Amino acid sequence: MRTVDAHRHPQRPREFRAALSHARALVGGIAALAALCAWTTPARAEASRFTFAVIADTMRSPADEASTQRLLDAIGRERAVRFIVYDGNLKGPKEVCRDTLYERRYALLENSRLPLFFIPGEHDWVDCGTAEAGGFDPVERLDLLRQTLFADSTSMGQNPIALTRESEVSRFRPFRENVRWVMSESANEKANDRTADQARDIVFVGLNAPGPNNHYLTAGGRNGEFEDRVIANAFWLEHAGEYAKRRDARAIVVFIEGDFDPERYKRPERFAWLHFARSTRRDGFLELKRSLVKLAQTFHGPVVVIHADDERVAGGFVIDQPLRNDKGMAVTNLTRIGLAPRDRFNQWIQIEADFGRKTPFRVSVHDVPKQIPLPTTPPLQSHDESGASMSGSPDMPNVPGFGPASELPPLLPQAPGAPGTPGGPQLDQEGSEYEPAISMPPGSILPASPSVPAPSPASAPATSPRVPPGTPSGAPG
């Protein structure tokens, strides 16, 4: 008699076991898919926001270069930071605005691991006209920055980002410093998902609007540089608003260096000419504020203006909405962020843009970790400090009494009798016939040309009058 084990399960048919295995495989696939979705959801949420850093005014002397390099290295170690904005003043107000100084500071910013966008500031070109800064022509120094620091179609840094310059518009060809770039939720969006990607774009704009009063000059005559730049800035803001509307962008962020004093807004008056009392100080940022109000009316999303604050703030920054329109009402979709870190060498302002929040920006102050040492490599020496010429160019001797050979115009040979030559009209003390280069420091006076002694009668070759052919020698003419 066969004994049956009560704990032994009866053997199932082969077809039933195959179906059960297929069901288990299907359930396992669903579980794996659910786990994959659970892991990809935070990644998608993480991709919906990004962070950028803002620093300003960190180099006022050669001793500050090592601290600035350490600051850039510390920001470069932050994995969430996508780019850096240097909001003006790569030199101090008392540093001479020489070409070599700009070259050295430009090389330092180019070493940034992250993309870096530079916004020109007051000390970069406006203060160059002071005696402490060398007495240069500020407009000429601005042109130098446009030809060097703003020459490329990308940002600075070892991993640059493409940008658009206002100089691409033929009418505003000189204004290479006014830029625009776009940051999206994800850089790897598919082409068929472009509409969803555009809804999460943020348009960034950089403008040349320096302190203390936007380079408005009170001297008589046409304020040419200021007036032309005001028109260019207004056009670039209007163009950015229309561009953001076409892309259905999330927000617009505008960077300027000068503190545009948004609390002080003068509404346009219809009969302003009837006011005989003249204001003691004309607001150089008046047109910029009106352009910002118009931008906020054109683009209905958040508009953020970031600038360096002249006043020291306890928390390192200030956030408010002080700008009002022509009717005296607050512009609710325009926010000002004024930057004033307590320690500009060891702190940076970090702004997080989160596309999932109704208010997409969050501001915080970050410190440089103490374990990051100062760079041990010596900073790049300028041409004046090292005495060496730039790489790739031959050495040129300096003429005693003149400035560096690379900063002087060539002396062209002049014909006898020309101004400034022996026998010709002499130059006056103001140099009306010939002036030194604009980039020469003040006080440099061109030495007078060595006087060439006139030839004496004895040294002059004897000449005899021409005698017509056929005339006998000694006969009277």
C-alpha positions as CSV (number, residue, x, y, z in Angstrom):
1,M,0.0,0.0,0.0
2,R,1.4,3.4,-1.1
3,T,1.8,6.0,1.6
4,V,0.9,9.6,0.7
5,D,2.7,12.5,2.3
6,A,0.1,15.0,3.6
7,H,2.6,18.0,3.4
8,R,3.5,17.3,-0.2
9,H,1.7,19.5,-2.7
10,P,0.2,17.7,-5.7
11,Q,2.1,18.2,-8.9
12,R,0.5,20.7,-11.2
13,P,0.1,20.2,-15.0
14,R,2.8,21.5,-17.3
15,E,0.5,24.0,-19.0
16,F,-0.5,25.5,-15.7
17,R,3.2,25.9,-14.6
18,A,4.0,27.7,-17.9
19,A,1.2,30.1,-17.4
20,L,2.2,30.8,-13.9
21,S,5.8,31.5,-15.0
22,H,4.6,33.9,-17.6
23,A,2.5,35.7,-15.1
24,R,5.4,36.1,-12.7
25,A,7.6,37.5,-15.4
26,L,4.9,40.0,-16.3
27,V,4.5,41.1,-12.7
28,G,8.2,41.5,-12.4
29,G,8.4,43.7,-15.5
30,I,5.7,45.9,-14.2
31,A,7.5,46.2,-10.8
32,A,10.7,47.1,-12.6
33,L,9.0,49.7,-14.7
34,A,7.4,51.2,-11.5
35,A,10.8,51.3,-9.9
36,L,12.3,53.0,-12.9
37,C,9.5,55.6,-12.9
38,A,10.1,56.1,-9.2
39,W,13.8,56.8,-9.8
40,T,13.3,59.0,-12.9
41,T,10.7,61.3,-11.3
42,P,13.2,63.0,-8.9
43,A,15.6,63.3,-11.8
44,R,13.0,65.1,-13.8
45,A,12.2,67.3,-10.9
46,E,15.9,68.0,-10.4
47,A,16.2,68.9,-14.1
48,S,13.4,71.5,-13.7
49,R,15.6,73.8,-11.8
50,F,19.1,75.2,-12.2
51,T,21.4,77.6,-10.3
52,F,23.7,80.4,-11.3
53,A,26.1,82.5,-9.3
54,V,26.8,86.3,-9.3
55,I,29.9,88.1,-8.2
56,A,31.1,91.6,-8.6
57,D,33.9,94.0,-7.8
58,T,36.4,91.4,-6.6
59,M,39.6,92.9,-8.1
60,R,40.7,96.3,-7.0
61,S,44.5,95.6,-6.9
62,P,46.9,92.9,-8.1
63,A,46.7,91.4,-4.6
64,D,43.0,90.5,-5.1
65,E,43.7,88.3,-8.1
66,A,44.5,85.2,-6.1
67,S,41.3,85.6,-4.0
68,T,39.2,86.0,-7.1
69,Q,40.7,82.9,-8.6
70,R,39.9,80.9,-5.5
71,L,36.4,82.3,-5.5
72,L,35.9,81.1,-9.1
73,D,37.4,77.7,-8.2
74,A,35.0,77.3,-5.3
75,I,32.0,78.2,-7.4
76,G,33.2,75.8,-10.1
77,R,33.0,72.9,-7.6
78,E,29.3,73.4,-7.1
79,R,27.6,70.8,-9.3
80,A,24.3,72.7,-9.4
81,V,25.7,76.0,-10.7
82,R,25.4,76.3,-14.5
83,F,27.2,79.6,-15.1
84,I,28.7,82.7,-13.4
85,V,27.9,86.4,-14.0
86,Y,30.7,88.8,-13.1
87,D,28.6,92.0,-12.6
88,G,31.1,94.7,-13.2
89,N,34.5,96.1,-12.1
90,L,37.3,93.8,-13.0
91,K,39.7,96.6,-11.8
92,G,39.8,99.1,-9.0
93,P,39.1,102.9,-9.3
94,K,42.8,103.7,-8.7
95,E,44.3,101.2,-11.1
96,V,45.6,102.7,-14.3
97,C,43.5,101.6,-17.3
98,R,46.4,100.1,-19.3
99,D,45.9,97.5,-22.0
100,T,48.0,95.0,-20.1
101,L,45.8,95.2,-17.0
102,Y,42.8,94.3,-19.0
103,E,44.7,91.4,-20.7
104,R,45.7,90.0,-17.3
105,R,42.2,90.2,-15.8
106,Y,40.7,88.8,-18.9
107,A,43.0,85.8,-18.7
108,L,42.0,85.2,-15.1
109,L,38.3,85.2,-16.0
110,E,38.9,82.9,-18.9
111,N,40.3,80.3,-16.5
112,S,36.8,79.9,-14.9
113,R,35.7,76.3,-15.1
114,L,32.1,77.4,-15.6
115,P,30.8,79.7,-18.3
116,L,31.3,83.3,-17.2
117,F,29.4,86.4,-18.5
118,F,31.0,89.7,-17.9
119,I,29.0,92.9,-17.5
120,P,31.0,96.2,-17.8
121,G,31.0,98.4,-14.7
122,E,32.0,101.9,-13.6
123,H,35.7,101.2,-12.8
124,D,36.1,99.3,-16.1
125,W,35.8,102.4,-18.3
126,V,33.9,105.3,-16.8
127,D,36.6,106.1,-14.1
128,C,39.4,105.8,-16.6
129,G,39.2,109.6,-17.2
130,T,40.3,110.4,-13.6
131,A,44.0,111.2,-12.9
132,E,44.3,108.2,-10.6
133,A,43.2,105.9,-13.4
134,G,45.6,107.4,-15.9
135,G,43.5,110.2,-17.5
136,F,42.4,108.1,-20.5
137,D,39.4,108.8,-22.7
138,P,36.6,106.7,-21.2
139,V,35.0,106.1,-24.6
140,E,38.3,104.9,-26.1
141,R,38.7,102.5,-23.2
142,L,35.2,101.2,-23.8
143,D,36.0,100.6,-27.4
144,L,39.0,98.6,-26.3
145,L,36.8,96.4,-24.1
146,R,34.5,95.9,-27.0
147,Q,37.4,94.7,-29.2
148,T,38.9,92.4,-26.7
149,L,36.7,91.1,-23.9
150,F,33.5,91.2,-26.0
151,A,35.0,90.0,-29.3
152,D,33.7,86.4,-29.2
153,S,30.2,85.1,-29.9
154,T,30.4,83.0,-26.7
155,S,30.8,83.6,-23.0
156,M,34.1,83.4,-21.2
157,G,35.3,80.3,-19.3
158,Q,36.6,76.9,-20.2
159,N,33.1,75.7,-21.2
160,P,31.6,78.7,-22.9
161,I,27.9,79.2,-23.8
162,A,26.7,80.7,-27.0
163,L,25.1,84.1,-26.8
164,T,23.7,86.8,-29.0
165,R,25.2,90.3,-29.1
166,E,23.4,93.5,-30.0
167,S,26.2,94.2,-32.5
168,E,24.6,91.7,-34.8
169,V,22.0,94.4,-35.5
170,S,23.5,96.6,-38.1
171,R,22.1,99.8,-36.6
172,F,23.8,99.0,-33.2
173,R,27.1,97.6,-34.5
174,P,29.4,99.1,-31.8
175,F,27.4,97.8,-28.8
176,R,29.0,94.3,-28.4
177,E,28.7,94.4,-24.6
178,N,24.9,94.1,-24.7
179,V,24.2,90.4,-24.8
180,R,21.4,87.9,-24.5
181,W,21.4,84.1,-23.8
182,V,18.8,81.5,-23.0
183,M,18.8,78.7,-20.4
184,S,16.3,75.9,-20.7
185,E,15.0,73.3,-18.2
186,S,17.1,70.6,-19.9
187,A,19.8,70.9,-22.6
188,N,18.9,67.5,-24.0
189,E,15.2,68.0,-24.9
190,K,14.0,66.2,-28.0
191,A,12.9,68.2,-31.0
192,N,9.3,67.0,-30.8
193,D,9.1,68.2,-27.2
194,R,10.3,71.7,-28.1
195,T,7.0,73.4,-27.1
196,A,7.3,72.0,-23.6
197,D,10.9,73.1,-23.5
198,Q,10.2,76.6,-24.6
199,A,7.7,77.1,-21.7
200,R,10.5,76.7,-19.3
201,D,13.0,79.0,-20.9
202,I,14.6,81.9,-19.0
203,V,15.9,84.8,-21.1
204,F,19.0,86.5,-19.7
205,V,20.0,90.0,-20.8
206,G,23.2,91.9,-20.1
207,L,23.3,95.7,-20.4
208,N,26.0,98.4,-20.2
209,A,24.5,100.7,-17.6
210,P,27.4,101.6,-15.2
211,G,27.3,103.7,-12.0
212,P,27.3,106.1,-10.5
213,N,24.9,107.9,-12.9
214,N,25.1,105.9,-16.2
215,H,28.0,108.1,-17.4
216,Y,25.7,111.1,-17.9
217,L,27.9,114.2,-18.3
218,T,26.7,117.6,-17.2
219,A,29.1,119.5,-19.5
220,G,27.7,121.5,-22.4
221,G,27.2,120.1,-25.8
222,R,25.8,116.8,-27.0
223,N,26.2,114.0,-24.6
224,G,26.9,111.7,-27.5
225,E,28.1,108.4,-25.8
226,F,25.2,108.5,-23.2
227,E,22.5,109.3,-25.7
228,D,23.5,106.6,-28.2
229,R,23.8,104.0,-25.5
230,V,20.4,104.9,-24.0
231,I,18.8,104.3,-27.4
232,A,20.7,101.0,-27.8
233,N,19.7,99.7,-24.3
234,A,16.1,100.6,-24.9
235,F,16.0,98.7,-28.2
236,W,17.7,95.7,-26.6
237,L,15.2,95.5,-23.8
238,E,12.3,95.8,-26.1
239,H,13.8,93.2,-28.4
240,A,14.3,90.8,-25.4
241,G,10.6,91.3,-24.4
242,E,9.4,90.3,-27.9
243,Y,11.8,87.5,-28.1
244,A,10.6,86.1,-24.7
245,K,7.0,86.4,-25.8
246,R,7.7,84.4,-29.0
247,R,9.4,81.6,-27.0
248,D,6.7,81.7,-24.3
249,A,9.6,82.1,-21.8
250,R,9.2,81.6,-18.1
251,A,11.0,84.8,-17.0
252,I,13.4,87.5,-18.1
253,V,16.5,88.4,-16.0
254,V,18.4,91.7,-16.7
255,F,22.0,92.3,-15.4
256,I,23.4,95.8,-15.0
257,E,26.2,97.1,-12.9
258,G,25.0,100.5,-11.8
259,D,22.6,101.0,-8.9
260,F,19.7,102.6,-10.9
261,D,17.9,103.9,-7.8
262,P,14.5,102.5,-8.7
263,E,12.8,104.3,-5.8
264,R,13.5,107.6,-7.6
265,Y,11.3,107.5,-10.6
266,K,10.2,110.7,-12.3
267,R,7.1,110.4,-14.4
268,P,7.1,112.2,-17.7
269,E,5.3,115.5,-17.5
270,R,3.4,117.0,-20.3
271,F,4.3,120.6,-19.6
272,A,7.7,120.1,-18.0
273,W,9.1,123.2,-19.8
274,L,6.9,125.3,-17.5
275,H,9.0,124.3,-14.5
276,F,11.7,127.0,-14.3
277,A,13.4,125.4,-11.3
278,R,16.3,123.3,-12.5
279,S,17.2,120.1,-10.8
280,T,20.7,119.9,-9.3
281,R,21.3,116.3,-10.5
282,R,19.9,114.8,-13.6
283,D,18.9,111.1,-13.3
284,G,21.1,109.2,-15.8
285,F,19.0,106.0,-15.3
286,L,15.7,107.7,-16.1
287,E,15.4,106.3,-19.6
288,L,16.5,102.8,-18.4
289,K,13.7,102.8,-15.7
290,R,11.1,103.7,-18.3
291,S,12.4,101.0,-20.6
292,L,12.1,98.5,-17.7
293,V,8.5,99.5,-17.0
294,K,7.7,99.1,-20.7
295,L,9.4,95.7,-20.7
296,A,7.2,94.6,-17.7
297,Q,4.1,95.7,-19.6
298,T,5.1,93.9,-22.8
299,F,6.2,90.6,-21.1
300,H,3.6,89.6,-18.5
301,G,5.9,87.0,-16.8
302,P,8.4,87.7,-14.0
303,V,11.1,90.3,-14.8
304,V,14.1,90.4,-12.5
305,V,16.8,93.1,-12.5
306,I,20.0,92.2,-10.8
307,H,22.6,94.9,-10.0
308,A,25.4,95.7,-7.6
309,D,24.0,97.7,-4.6
310,D,26.0,100.7,-3.5
311,E,24.8,100.4,0.1
312,R,26.0,97.6,2.5
313,V,23.1,95.3,3.3
314,A,23.1,93.1,6.4
315,G,21.9,89.9,4.6
316,G,24.2,90.4,1.6
317,F,21.3,91.3,-0.8
318,V,18.0,93.1,-1.0
319,I,14.8,92.0,-2.8
320,D,12.0,94.4,-3.4
321,Q,9.6,95.9,-6.0
322,P,10.1,99.6,-5.8
323,L,9.6,100.6,-9.4
324,R,6.3,102.3,-10.4
325,N,4.7,103.1,-13.7
326,D,3.6,106.5,-15.0
327,K,0.4,106.2,-13.1
328,G,2.2,105.8,-9.8
329,M,1.2,102.2,-9.4
330,A,3.8,99.5,-8.4
331,V,5.0,97.2,-11.2
332,T,4.1,93.9,-9.6
333,N,5.9,91.6,-12.0
334,L,9.2,93.5,-11.8
335,T,11.6,92.6,-9.0
336,R,14.9,94.1,-8.1
337,I,17.7,92.1,-6.5
338,G,20.6,94.3,-5.2
339,L,23.8,92.5,-4.4
340,A,26.0,93.6,-1.5
341,P,27.9,90.6,0.0
342,R,29.7,91.3,3.2
343,D,32.9,89.7,2.0
344,R,33.3,90.0,-1.7
345,F,36.4,87.8,-1.7
346,N,34.9,84.9,0.1
347,Q,31.2,85.1,-0.7
348,W,29.0,84.8,-3.8
349,I,25.3,85.3,-4.4
350,Q,23.6,82.1,-5.6
351,I,20.2,82.3,-7.3
352,E,18.2,79.1,-7.9
353,A,15.7,79.1,-10.7
354,D,12.9,76.6,-10.1
355,F,10.5,76.2,-13.0
356,G,8.0,74.4,-10.8
357,R,7.4,77.2,-8.4
358,K,5.1,80.2,-8.9
359,T,8.0,82.4,-7.8
360,P,10.8,80.9,-9.8
361,F,13.8,82.5,-8.0
362,R,15.4,81.9,-4.6
363,V,18.4,83.9,-3.5
364,S,21.1,82.9,-1.0
365,V,24.6,83.8,0.1
366,H,27.3,81.1,-0.1
367,D,30.8,81.2,1.5
368,V,34.0,79.8,0.1
369,P,35.0,76.6,2.0
370,K,37.9,77.3,4.3
371,Q,39.7,74.2,3.1
372,I,40.3,75.7,-0.3
373,P,43.7,77.4,-0.2
374,L,44.8,80.4,-2.2
375,P,46.3,79.5,-5.5
376,T,50.1,79.0,-5.2
377,T,50.8,79.9,-8.9
378,P,51.8,83.5,-9.3
379,P,49.4,85.7,-11.1
380,L,50.1,86.7,-14.7
381,Q,52.4,89.6,-15.0
382,S,51.5,92.6,-17.1
383,H,53.7,94.0,-19.8
384,D,54.8,96.9,-17.6
385,E,55.7,94.6,-14.7
386,S,57.7,92.0,-16.5
387,G,59.1,94.1,-19.2
388,A,58.3,91.3,-21.7
389,S,56.2,91.7,-24.7
390,M,53.0,89.8,-25.4
391,S,53.4,86.2,-26.6
392,G,53.5,85.9,-30.3
393,S,54.7,89.5,-30.9
394,P,58.3,90.6,-31.4
395,D,60.0,92.8,-28.8
396,M,60.0,96.5,-29.6
397,P,62.5,98.9,-28.0
398,N,61.3,101.9,-26.1
399,V,62.4,105.3,-27.1
400,P,63.6,107.4,-24.1
401,G,60.9,110.0,-23.2
402,F,58.2,108.1,-24.9
403,G,55.7,105.6,-23.5
404,P,55.7,102.0,-24.4
405,A,56.3,101.4,-28.1
406,S,53.0,99.5,-28.5
407,E,51.0,102.4,-27.2
408,L,52.3,105.1,-29.6
409,P,51.2,105.8,-33.1
410,P,53.9,105.4,-35.8
411,L,55.9,108.5,-36.7
412,L,55.5,109.0,-40.4
413,P,58.2,110.8,-42.4
414,Q,57.2,114.3,-43.3
415,A,58.2,116.4,-46.3
416,P,60.3,119.5,-45.9
417,G,58.2,122.4,-44.9
418,A,55.5,120.3,-43.3
419,P,54.3,121.3,-39.8
420,G,56.6,120.2,-37.1
421,T,59.7,120.0,-39.3
422,P,62.6,122.5,-39.6
423,G,61.6,125.2,-41.9
424,G,57.9,124.5,-41.5
425,P,55.3,125.9,-39.1
426,Q,56.0,124.9,-35.5
427,L,53.6,123.0,-33.4
428,D,51.8,124.8,-30.6
429,Q,51.8,123.5,-27.0
430,E,48.4,122.0,-27.4
431,G,49.6,119.8,-30.3
432,S,47.1,121.0,-32.9
433,E,49.1,119.4,-35.7
434,Y,50.1,116.2,-34.0
435,E,48.7,114.7,-30.8
436,P,49.9,111.7,-28.8
437,A,47.8,108.5,-28.7
438,I,44.7,108.5,-26.5
439,S,46.1,105.6,-24.5
440,M,49.1,107.5,-23.3
441,P,49.0,108.3,-19.6
442,P,48.6,111.9,-18.6
443,G,51.7,114.1,-18.2
444,S,53.6,112.3,-20.9
445,I,54.9,115.0,-23.2
446,L,56.4,114.2,-26.5
447,P,60.0,115.4,-26.6
448,A,60.6,118.2,-29.1
449,S,62.2,117.1,-32.4
450,P,66.0,117.8,-32.4
451,S,66.6,120.9,-34.3
452,V,68.6,120.3,-37.4
453,P,71.2,123.1,-38.1
454,A,70.7,124.9,-41.3
455,P,73.5,124.2,-43.9
456,S,76.2,126.9,-43.8
457,P,77.2,128.7,-47.0
458,A,80.6,127.2,-46.8
459,S,79.3,123.7,-46.7
460,A,76.9,124.3,-49.6
461,P,78.2,123.1,-52.9
462,A,79.1,125.9,-55.3
463,T,76.8,126.3,-58.2
464,S,77.2,128.4,-61.3
465,P,74.4,130.0,-63.2
466,R,73.2,128.1,-66.2
467,V,74.7,129.5,-69.5
468,P,72.7,129.1,-72.6
469,P,74.4,127.0,-75.2
470,G,76.3,128.9,-77.7
471,T,77.2,131.8,-75.4
472,P,81.0,132.5,-75.3
473,S,82.6,132.1,-71.9
474,G,83.0,135.4,-70.1
475,A,80.6,137.3,-72.4
476,P,77.9,139.3,-70.6
477,G,74.5,137.6,-70.4
